[in-house]
Amino acid sequence: MPVPLLATPGPATLGIEIGTRFGRRQRIPLDLAIAERSYPTRIVALSDEQRALLALPTVTRDGRQFLALVRTESKSELGSLYPPLTGSAGTGFGEIRNHPGAPAVEGLLDAIAGEHHRGLDYTIPPGAAVRSPAAATVLFAGPLALTGETLILDHGQGVVSALLHLARLDVRGGDQVPARAVVGLSGQSGIAPEPMLQWRVYLHGVAVDPAVMQQVLG
C-alpha cells in the first residue's frame, strides 16, 4: 500500500476487504502508524524559456494524461526494480520545490496536488544510456510540455515508472521491454534545470520513493 507524501503522521487504519467464494465480502481493519518523515526545501531556478512552457495551453491536458497513465493497473508479473542509470545515485525525492517567478510546478506535471518533488533526479551528462527499471510495457513514449521526452512504463501490479527529460527515445508505445534494456538517452528536455534524468515510481497512482521500492522489490 502506498503512503502519499501529504499523509498525516500518526495512527491510521488500513481496511482490507476479502471476497469469499459465496460472493460475500468481509472487511478487516488493521491499525498502523504512519511514521513522520521530513523533507528539505529547495529553490529551483527556471530560465525565461522554461517559465514560458508553464503557460502553454497543453500543460493541463498533459498533466491529466500523465496521471491517467500512472494509474494503470495490470496483472503483469512484477519482478525486481533496478535504477535506470548505472554508477549514479538519484536525489531529491520529497523535496518541497520553490520555483521563483513561476506558479506551482510539481502539481502541473502529474495533476497531483502538492509541491513535494515526486521523483529522484540523476545529474548526468547528456547521452547516458537510460534503462528500463524492470520488465515493462511502454504506455507512453513521446514529448510532453514540461517533462520533455517522456517514457511511462507499466511494470505490473500497479507499479509504473516515469522517465523524464530524455534526449532520445528508443522505444514506442506498446513495446514490451525486458528489465535493464536501454530505452533512451538522458538529456535536458522540458523544464529540466540541468542535464539530468528524473525517475518517478507510482504505486496504484500514488508517487512513492523509488529507493524504497527498490528495497521492497529487490
ZAMARGU-4260 file (C-alpha; in steps of 0.2 Angstrom, whole numbers, plus 5000, padded with zeros to 4 digits):
<rodrens>
0) 5000/5000/5000 | 5007/5017/4995 | 5008/5031/5008 | 5005/5048/5000 | 5018/5062/5003
5) 5005/5073/5011 | 4998/5059/5023 | 4997/5065/5041 | 5009/5056/5053 | 5002/5046/5067
10) 4989/5032/5070 | 4979/5026/5055 | 4968/5012/5050 | 4970/5001/5034 | 4955/4992/5028
15) 4956/4976/5019 | 4941/4968/5010 | 4941/4950/5007 | 4929/4941/4995 | 4923/4924/4998
20) 4918/4910/4986 | 4900/4913/4991 | 4901/4931/4985 | 4901/4939/5002 | 4914/4952/5007
25) 4922/4953/5024 | 4931/4969/5029 | 4946/4968/5041 | 4953/4984/5049 | 4971/4985/5053
30) 4979/4998/5065 | 4995/5005/5060 | 5006/5021/5062 | 5012/5032/5048 | 5030/5037/5053
35) 5035/5056/5051 | 5047/5060/5038 | 5054/5077/5035 | 5059/5084/5018 | 5070/5099/5014
40) 5065/5114/5004 | 5075/5118/4988 | 5074/5133/4976 | 5075/5128/4958 | 5078/5142/4945
45) 5070/5141/4928 | 5075/5150/4913 | 5063/5163/4904 | 5061/5150/4890 | 5056/5136/4903
50) 5044/5148/4913 | 5036/5151/4896 | 5032/5132/4894 | 5021/5133/4910 | 5009/5144/4901
55) 5006/5133/4886 | 4988/5128/4883 | 4993/5109/4883 | 5000/5109/4901 | 4984/5105/4909
60) 4980/5091/4897 | 4997/5084/4898 | 4996/5083/4917 | 4979/5074/4916 | 4986/5062/4903
65) 5001/5058/4914 | 4990/5055/4929 | 4979/5043/4920 | 4994/5033/4913 | 5002/5031/4930
70) 4986/5025/4937 | 4987/5010/4926 | 4983/4993/4934 | 4988/4977/4925 | 4991/4959/4930
75) 5008/4958/4923 | 5021/4949/4934 | 5031/4961/4944 | 5050/4957/4946 | 5064/4966/4954
80) 5066/4985/4952 | 5083/4992/4947 | 5089/5010/4945 | 5088/5017/4927 | 5106/5023/4927
85) 5122/5014/4932 | 5135/5022/4943 | 5124/5037/4948 | 5113/5039/4963 | 5097/5049/4962
90) 5092/5063/4975 | 5078/5074/4979 | 5063/5064/4982 | 5050/5073/4993 | 5059/5090/4992
95) 5047/5105/4993 | 5052/5114/4977 | 5050/5133/4975 | 5052/5140/4958 | 5055/5159/4959
100) 5044/5168/4946 | 5033/5153/4942 | 5017/5146/4949 | 5015/5129/4957 | 5025/5117/4946
105) 5025/5100/4953 | 5006/5099/4953 | 5006/5103/4934 | 5017/5089/4929 | 5006/5075/4936
110) 4990/5084/4941 | 4993/5079/4959 | 4991/5092/4972 | 5007/5097/4982 | 5024/5104/4978
115) 5034/5090/4985 | 5045/5083/4972 | 5039/5066/4967 | 5055/5059/4958 | 5073/5055/4960
120) 5085/5066/4950 | 5101/5060/4942 | 5113/5073/4937 | 5121/5066/4922 | 5129/5072/4906
125) 5118/5071/4891 | 5118/5055/4881 | 5119/5042/4895 | 5110/5026/4892 | 5094/5025/4902
130) 5087/5008/4906 | 5070/5001/4910 | 5070/4998/4929 | 5060/4982/4926 | 5052/4972/4913
135) 5038/4983/4906 | 5025/4988/4893 | 5028/5005/4886 | 5012/5015/4890 | 5018/5031/4883
140) 5034/5037/4873 | 5034/5055/4867 | 5036/5073/4871 | 5026/5082/4885 | 5027/5101/4888
145) 5035/5101/4905 | 5043/5084/4906 | 5051/5084/4889 | 5054/5067/4880 | 5045/5056/4892
150) 5043/5037/4895 | 5030/5029/4905 | 5032/5011/4909 | 5020/4998/4916 | 5029/4985/4927
155) 5013/4976/4933 | 5003/4975/4949 | 5000/4994/4949 | 5019/4999/4948 | 5023/5012/4935
160) 5039/5021/4931 | 5040/5038/4923 | 5057/5043/4915 | 5058/5061/4911 | 5068/5074/4902
165) 5076/5062/4890 | 5086/5067/4874 | 5081/5052/4864 | 5068/5038/4865 | 5072/5021/4859
170) 5055/5013/4861 | 5037/5016/4856 | 5020/5014/4864 | 5015/4996/4866 | 5033/4989/4865
175) 5037/4975/4878 | 5054/4978/4885 | 5065/4967/4897 | 5072/4973/4913 | 5088/4983/4911
180) 5085/4986/4892 | 5091/5003/4885 | 5075/5013/4882 | 5083/5030/4878 | 5097/5043/4882
185) 5097/5056/4895 | 5096/5075/4891 | 5088/5091/4897 | 5071/5092/4888 | 5056/5101/4896
190) 5059/5111/4911 | 5074/5101/4917 | 5086/5115/4925 | 5101/5105/4921 | 5106/5089/4911
195) 5098/5075/4920 | 5086/5061/4921 | 5071/5060/4933 | 5064/5044/4938 | 5047/5043/4946
200) 5038/5027/4953 | 5019/5027/4956 | 5011/5013/4966 | 4992/5012/4962 | 4993/5030/4956
205) 5002/5037/4971 | 5020/5043/4970 | 5032/5033/4981 | 5051/5034/4984 | 5059/5024/4970
210) 5073/5020/4983 | 5061/5012/4995 | 5053/5002/4981 | 5070/4995/4976 | 5072/4989/4994
215) 5054/4981/4993 | 5056/4973/4976 | 5075/4969/4977
</rodrens>
